[in-house]
C-alpha cells in the first residue's frame, strides 16, 4: 500500500483569484506583512499497488486524465510505502 500525495498549483503567470481574495481579506484583518499568496490543492490517495513505480504511474494517469489541466497547472507527486 502506498500513500500518494499530489500537490497541484497554478503555473507561473496564471492569475490566482482565490489567492488574491485571501490576500485582500488578510490585509483587511490587519495582516499587512503578508505580501503574496499562492493556492495549492492537495490530494492524498491510498493506492494498493505492487510497487512504487506502478503507483506513481497510476497517479500520473490520474493527474493527466482528471486532476489537472496541463495548460494552467503544474503538479508534484510524493509517494511513501505504508
Buried (B, 14 or more C-beta within 10 A) or exposed (E): EBBBBBBBBBEEEEEBEEBEEBBEEBEEEEEEEEEEBEBEBEBEBEBEBEEBEEBBEBBEEBBEEEBBEEEEBEBEBEBEEE
